[in-house]
């Protein structure tokens, strides 16, 4: 992977992470179109980590309040949010422990799954938008049951092409949670699984060029590009996701998914 390719993929990751169109799916599609080959999902982990760190910057005040109140055992809304975030991480933890190798293989082969998962993303977004409109004015805060079910959606979204933010936001809205609460919850809940995965890769030497086939310079370029673009996108997309109808994202995912499935057949 060249520095230019790493820059392109890093920018793409940062710009698509916070909108419900599947950043991982777009990475697979662009790698396929430009013939960029990787041995495993290490580069995806690197750029995902970068966008997660940009999330930390954007939500630093909220995160500090969550950590501060939790370690002091204060019974506050921030502590409750921390516990719900931890609760939501259980499903993806199980997937990571038992299905890690199978999931990583999907990023380097069998690309048709990306097209089908984009279609599933489109369906989830469309259904959740329809349900939220019907339920307009009748919403409730995200409880522990909701957090766990949203966590299950996040666990399924490790599949390339199934948007993590799309699946989690759609699930939250379908359960009756308010979009103003679902969007920040969706962005914050990814911190634990991604940072945990990154830590395990680091201590296991999984990012070494000899293992990944990617140079340190390409990794740094991809990381920096994803972090900077993610920092911009996170601030901008929070407002977009809250205000724009999810139907538009559903239509986009539908068009991209159908195109990716049909073009190879022509």
C-alpha beads as a LAMMPS data file, in Angstrom:
LAMMPS data file: protein, C-alpha beads

266 atoms
265 bonds

1 atom types
1 bond types

-500.0 500.0 xlo xhi
-500.0 500.0 ylo yhi
-500.0 500.0 zlo zhi

Masses

1 110.0

Atoms # bond

1 1 1 0.000 0.000 0.000
2 1 1 1.441 3.358 -1.057
3 1 1 1.270 6.576 0.936
4 1 1 -1.252 8.026 -1.529
5 1 1 -3.501 4.982 -1.180
6 1 1 -3.276 5.195 2.608
7 1 1 -4.172 8.897 2.425
8 1 1 -7.203 8.189 0.240
9 1 1 -8.470 5.380 2.456
10 1 1 -7.840 7.382 5.635
11 1 1 -9.814 10.348 4.339
12 1 1 -12.607 8.045 3.222
13 1 1 -12.760 6.374 6.635
14 1 1 -12.900 9.677 8.494
15 1 1 -15.595 11.163 6.281
16 1 1 -17.872 8.109 6.291
17 1 1 -17.487 6.858 9.880
18 1 1 -20.127 9.160 11.344
19 1 1 -22.829 8.852 8.723
20 1 1 -24.902 5.680 8.278
21 1 1 -23.361 4.460 5.003
22 1 1 -20.728 1.969 6.302
23 1 1 -17.155 3.229 6.365
24 1 1 -15.834 -0.342 6.331
25 1 1 -17.936 -1.145 3.266
26 1 1 -16.609 1.903 1.437
27 1 1 -13.035 0.914 2.310
28 1 1 -13.594 -2.539 0.824
29 1 1 -15.192 -1.083 -2.320
30 1 1 -12.412 1.455 -2.934
31 1 1 -9.708 -1.154 -2.270
32 1 1 -11.423 -3.425 -4.779
33 1 1 -11.805 -0.699 -7.427
34 1 1 -8.175 0.421 -7.196
35 1 1 -6.685 -3.033 -6.661
36 1 1 -5.338 -2.253 -3.185
37 1 1 -4.489 -5.543 -1.495
38 1 1 -4.003 -6.118 2.240
39 1 1 -3.297 -9.312 4.166
40 1 1 -5.768 -8.695 6.962
41 1 1 -7.925 -6.004 8.592
42 1 1 -5.017 -4.246 10.336
43 1 1 -5.287 -1.075 8.262
44 1 1 -9.036 -0.916 8.933
45 1 1 -8.317 -1.172 12.660
46 1 1 -5.754 1.632 12.423
47 1 1 -8.048 4.096 10.660
48 1 1 -11.003 3.139 12.861
49 1 1 -8.853 3.877 15.891
50 1 1 -8.038 7.286 14.439
51 1 1 -11.706 8.191 14.018
52 1 1 -12.457 6.904 17.503
53 1 1 -9.800 9.238 18.903
54 1 1 -11.420 12.102 17.012
55 1 1 -14.651 11.121 18.775
56 1 1 -12.828 11.406 22.096
57 1 1 -11.795 14.955 21.210
58 1 1 -15.296 16.006 20.179
59 1 1 -16.995 14.422 23.222
60 1 1 -14.185 15.140 25.700
61 1 1 -16.413 17.047 28.138
62 1 1 -19.077 14.355 28.179
63 1 1 -16.493 11.584 28.494
64 1 1 -14.678 13.347 31.317
65 1 1 -17.957 13.707 33.191
66 1 1 -18.731 10.025 32.645
67 1 1 -15.331 8.859 33.883
68 1 1 -15.181 11.334 36.765
69 1 1 -18.622 10.524 38.137
70 1 1 -18.219 6.779 37.651
71 1 1 -14.885 6.425 39.484
72 1 1 -16.319 8.501 42.335
73 1 1 -19.414 6.257 42.448
74 1 1 -21.752 9.206 41.997
75 1 1 -25.330 8.399 41.051
76 1 1 -25.651 10.804 38.152
77 1 1 -26.879 10.648 34.564
78 1 1 -23.236 10.532 33.432
79 1 1 -22.625 7.426 35.554
80 1 1 -25.775 5.835 34.198
81 1 1 -24.604 6.534 30.641
82 1 1 -21.250 4.918 31.402
83 1 1 -22.925 1.774 32.693
84 1 1 -25.230 1.597 29.664
85 1 1 -22.256 2.022 27.325
86 1 1 -20.437 -0.823 29.115
87 1 1 -23.579 -2.949 28.924
88 1 1 -23.869 -2.296 25.191
89 1 1 -20.308 -3.571 24.635
90 1 1 -21.086 -7.136 25.773
91 1 1 -22.379 -8.465 22.404
92 1 1 -19.459 -7.126 20.339
93 1 1 -17.032 -8.460 22.968
94 1 1 -18.457 -11.947 22.472
95 1 1 -18.158 -11.618 18.685
96 1 1 -14.581 -10.373 18.983
97 1 1 -13.543 -13.246 21.241
98 1 1 -15.075 -16.093 19.246
99 1 1 -15.390 -14.912 15.631
100 1 1 -12.431 -12.510 15.117
101 1 1 -10.651 -14.526 12.414
102 1 1 -13.828 -15.196 10.436
103 1 1 -14.776 -11.521 10.487
104 1 1 -11.308 -10.386 9.367
105 1 1 -11.415 -12.797 6.408
106 1 1 -14.466 -10.952 5.074
107 1 1 -12.360 -7.806 4.573
108 1 1 -10.002 -9.563 2.157
109 1 1 -12.335 -11.864 0.241
110 1 1 -15.948 -12.570 -0.675
111 1 1 -16.668 -8.918 -1.459
112 1 1 -20.248 -9.630 -2.573
113 1 1 -21.201 -9.542 1.098
114 1 1 -20.518 -5.787 1.088
115 1 1 -23.220 -5.198 -1.510
116 1 1 -25.777 -7.279 0.368
117 1 1 -24.936 -5.647 3.694
118 1 1 -25.358 -2.187 2.135
119 1 1 -28.824 -3.272 1.017
120 1 1 -29.554 -4.444 4.564
121 1 1 -28.341 -1.061 5.862
122 1 1 -30.733 0.660 3.469
123 1 1 -33.617 -1.496 4.706
124 1 1 -32.811 -0.831 8.375
125 1 1 -32.592 2.921 7.820
126 1 1 -35.831 3.017 5.850
127 1 1 -37.764 0.963 8.400
128 1 1 -36.454 2.952 11.371
129 1 1 -37.330 6.249 9.672
130 1 1 -40.860 4.986 9.038
131 1 1 -41.237 3.799 12.641
132 1 1 -39.860 7.042 14.089
133 1 1 -42.316 9.088 12.042
134 1 1 -45.230 6.957 13.218
135 1 1 -44.005 7.252 16.795
136 1 1 -43.353 10.986 16.579
137 1 1 -43.727 12.633 19.976
138 1 1 -43.653 9.283 21.782
139 1 1 -40.033 8.610 22.725
140 1 1 -38.153 7.544 25.850
141 1 1 -34.569 7.670 27.193
142 1 1 -32.177 4.854 26.322
143 1 1 -32.468 2.228 29.056
144 1 1 -30.376 -0.852 29.756
145 1 1 -32.529 -3.102 27.576
146 1 1 -32.260 -0.606 24.738
147 1 1 -28.490 -0.331 25.256
148 1 1 -28.067 -4.106 25.054
149 1 1 -30.184 -4.396 21.902
150 1 1 -28.286 -1.518 20.301
151 1 1 -25.123 -3.367 21.306
152 1 1 -26.360 -6.460 19.448
153 1 1 -26.828 -4.286 16.365
154 1 1 -23.250 -3.043 16.774
155 1 1 -22.015 -6.627 17.011
156 1 1 -23.667 -7.532 13.699
157 1 1 -22.233 -4.369 12.154
158 1 1 -18.699 -5.802 12.257
159 1 1 -19.697 -7.230 8.870
160 1 1 -18.264 -5.015 6.087
161 1 1 -21.038 -3.062 4.403
162 1 1 -23.411 -3.091 7.360
163 1 1 -23.129 0.434 8.723
164 1 1 -22.335 0.464 12.433
165 1 1 -23.802 3.915 13.010
166 1 1 -26.713 3.065 10.717
167 1 1 -27.495 -0.208 12.505
168 1 1 -27.202 1.278 15.998
169 1 1 -29.123 4.481 15.240
170 1 1 -31.804 2.538 13.366
171 1 1 -32.168 0.092 16.270
172 1 1 -32.395 2.908 18.808
173 1 1 -35.036 4.742 16.816
174 1 1 -37.015 1.536 16.254
175 1 1 -37.005 0.944 20.013
176 1 1 -38.492 4.398 20.576
177 1 1 -35.417 6.335 21.658
178 1 1 -35.058 9.975 20.589
179 1 1 -32.644 10.716 17.730
180 1 1 -30.898 13.437 19.784
181 1 1 -29.922 10.738 22.288
182 1 1 -29.313 7.877 19.853
183 1 1 -26.725 9.663 17.698
184 1 1 -24.293 10.590 20.538
185 1 1 -24.827 7.173 22.156
186 1 1 -23.968 5.499 18.856
187 1 1 -20.782 7.518 18.443
188 1 1 -19.579 7.008 22.024
189 1 1 -20.380 3.291 22.316
190 1 1 -17.799 2.394 19.649
191 1 1 -14.934 3.577 21.878
192 1 1 -14.684 0.398 23.944
193 1 1 -14.584 -2.251 21.173
194 1 1 -12.272 -0.331 18.822
195 1 1 -9.804 0.804 21.484
196 1 1 -9.873 -2.676 23.001
197 1 1 -9.139 -4.276 19.622
198 1 1 -6.321 -1.803 19.004
199 1 1 -4.749 -2.546 22.391
200 1 1 -4.793 -6.286 21.717
201 1 1 -3.230 -5.778 18.278
202 1 1 -0.467 -3.601 19.746
203 1 1 0.536 -6.021 22.503
204 1 1 0.335 -8.900 20.035
205 1 1 2.546 -7.173 17.471
206 1 1 -0.251 -7.254 14.929
207 1 1 0.664 -3.908 13.354
208 1 1 4.232 -4.857 12.448
209 1 1 4.928 -4.345 8.705
210 1 1 6.188 -7.914 8.471
211 1 1 2.732 -9.101 9.561
212 1 1 0.495 -6.610 7.729
213 1 1 2.559 -5.991 4.610
214 1 1 1.955 -2.257 5.136
215 1 1 4.824 0.137 5.817
216 1 1 4.938 2.267 8.957
217 1 1 4.753 5.424 6.813
218 1 1 1.536 4.263 5.149
219 1 1 0.049 3.440 8.548
220 1 1 0.937 6.879 9.904
221 1 1 -0.446 8.645 6.818
222 1 1 -3.687 6.658 6.965
223 1 1 -4.037 7.263 10.696
224 1 1 -3.420 11.022 10.384
225 1 1 -5.809 11.386 7.444
226 1 1 -8.575 9.476 9.235
227 1 1 -8.081 11.444 12.449
228 1 1 -8.176 14.901 10.825
229 1 1 -11.087 14.126 8.500
230 1 1 -12.882 12.315 11.331
231 1 1 -12.472 15.325 13.606
232 1 1 -14.163 17.505 11.007
233 1 1 -16.797 14.941 10.080
234 1 1 -17.797 14.119 13.659
235 1 1 -18.594 17.745 14.463
236 1 1 -20.420 18.244 11.190
237 1 1 -22.224 14.917 10.900
238 1 1 -23.738 14.929 14.377
239 1 1 -25.943 17.818 13.302
240 1 1 -26.629 16.201 9.929
241 1 1 -27.648 12.817 11.355
242 1 1 -29.927 14.513 13.884
243 1 1 -31.736 16.668 11.311
244 1 1 -31.638 14.849 7.967
245 1 1 -34.140 12.093 7.250
246 1 1 -32.489 8.684 7.258
247 1 1 -34.356 7.901 4.040
248 1 1 -31.717 9.798 2.041
249 1 1 -28.943 7.644 3.468
250 1 1 -31.065 4.555 2.763
251 1 1 -31.398 5.536 -0.896
252 1 1 -27.640 6.098 -1.149
253 1 1 -26.842 2.707 0.406
254 1 1 -29.383 1.063 -1.889
255 1 1 -27.818 2.573 -5.025
256 1 1 -24.242 1.766 -3.989
257 1 1 -25.151 -1.759 -2.885
258 1 1 -27.029 -2.584 -6.103
259 1 1 -24.240 -1.086 -8.234
260 1 1 -21.554 -3.083 -6.431
261 1 1 -23.501 -6.309 -6.947
262 1 1 -24.404 -5.683 -10.596
263 1 1 -21.216 -4.172 -12.087
264 1 1 -19.107 -7.357 -11.734
265 1 1 -21.799 -9.230 -13.673
266 1 1 -21.669 -6.889 -16.698

Bonds

1 1 1 2
2 1 2 3
3 1 3 4
4 1 4 5
5 1 5 6
6 1 6 7
7 1 7 8
8 1 8 9
9 1 9 10
10 1 10 11
11 1 11 12
12 1 12 13
13 1 13 14
14 1 14 15
15 1 15 16
16 1 16 17
17 1 17 18
18 1 18 19
19 1 19 20
20 1 20 21
21 1 21 22
22 1 22 23
23 1 23 24
24 1 24 25
25 1 25 26
26 1 26 27
27 1 27 28
28 1 28 29
29 1 29 30
30 1 30 31
31 1 31 32
32 1 32 33
33 1 33 34
34 1 34 35
35 1 35 36
36 1 36 37
37 1 37 38
38 1 38 39
39 1 39 40
40 1 40 41
41 1 41 42
42 1 42 43
43 1 43 44
44 1 44 45
45 1 45 46
46 1 46 47
47 1 47 48
48 1 48 49
49 1 49 50
50 1 50 51
51 1 51 52
52 1 52 53
53 1 53 54
54 1 54 55
55 1 55 56
56 1 56 57
57 1 57 58
58 1 58 59
59 1 59 60
60 1 60 61
61 1 61 62
62 1 62 63
63 1 63 64
64 1 64 65
65 1 65 66
66 1 66 67
67 1 67 68
68 1 68 69
69 1 69 70
70 1 70 71
71 1 71 72
72 1 72 73
73 1 73 74
74 1 74 75
75 1 75 76
76 1 76 77
77 1 77 78
78 1 78 79
79 1 79 80
80 1 80 81
81 1 81 82
82 1 82 83
83 1 83 84
84 1 84 85
85 1 85 86
86 1 86 87
87 1 87 88
88 1 88 89
89 1 89 90
90 1 90 91
91 1 91 92
92 1 92 93
93 1 93 94
94 1 94 95
95 1 95 96
96 1 96 97
97 1 97 98
98 1 98 99
99 1 99 100
100 1 100 101
101 1 101 102
102 1 102 103
103 1 103 104
104 1 104 105
105 1 105 106
106 1 106 107
107 1 107 108
108 1 108 109
109 1 109 110
110 1 110 111
111 1 111 112
112 1 112 113
113 1 113 114
114 1 114 115
115 1 115 116
116 1 116 117
117 1 117 118
118 1 118 119
119 1 119 120
120 1 120 121
121 1 121 122
122 1 122 123
123 1 123 124
124 1 124 125
125 1 125 126
126 1 126 127
127 1 127 128
128 1 128 129
129 1 129 130
130 1 130 131
131 1 131 132
132 1 132 133
133 1 133 134
134 1 134 135
135 1 135 136
136 1 136 137
137 1 137 138
138 1 138 139
139 1 139 140
140 1 140 141
141 1 141 142
142 1 142 143
143 1 143 144
144 1 144 145
145 1 145 146
146 1 146 147
147 1 147 148
148 1 148 149
149 1 149 150
150 1 150 151
151 1 151 152
152 1 152 153
153 1 153 154
154 1 154 155
155 1 155 156
156 1 156 157
157 1 157 158
158 1 158 159
159 1 159 160
160 1 160 161
161 1 161 162
162 1 162 163
163 1 163 164
164 1 164 165
165 1 165 166
166 1 166 167
167 1 167 168
168 1 168 169
169 1 169 170
170 1 170 171
171 1 171 172
172 1 172 173
173 1 173 174
174 1 174 175
175 1 175 176
176 1 176 177
177 1 177 178
178 1 178 179
179 1 179 180
180 1 180 181
181 1 181 182
182 1 182 183
183 1 183 184
184 1 184 185
185 1 185 186
186 1 186 187
187 1 187 188
188 1 188 189
189 1 189 190
190 1 190 191
191 1 191 192
192 1 192 193
193 1 193 194
194 1 194 195
195 1 195 196
196 1 196 197
197 1 197 198
198 1 198 199
199 1 199 200
200 1 200 201
201 1 201 202
202 1 202 203
203 1 203 204
204 1 204 205
205 1 205 206
206 1 206 207
207 1 207 208
208 1 208 209
209 1 209 210
210 1 210 211
211 1 211 212
212 1 212 213
213 1 213 214
214 1 214 215
215 1 215 216
216 1 216 217
217 1 217 218
218 1 218 219
219 1 219 220
220 1 220 221
221 1 221 222
222 1 222 223
223 1 223 224
224 1 224 225
225 1 225 226
226 1 226 227
227 1 227 228
228 1 228 229
229 1 229 230
230 1 230 231
231 1 231 232
232 1 232 233
233 1 233 234
234 1 234 235
235 1 235 236
236 1 236 237
237 1 237 238
238 1 238 239
239 1 239 240
240 1 240 241
241 1 241 242
242 1 242 243
243 1 243 244
244 1 244 245
245 1 245 246
246 1 246 247
247 1 247 248
248 1 248 249
249 1 249 250
250 1 250 251
251 1 251 252
252 1 252 253
253 1 253 254
254 1 254 255
255 1 255 256
256 1 256 257
257 1 257 258
258 1 258 259
259 1 259 260
260 1 260 261
261 1 261 262
262 1 262 263
263 1 263 264
264 1 264 265
265 1 265 266
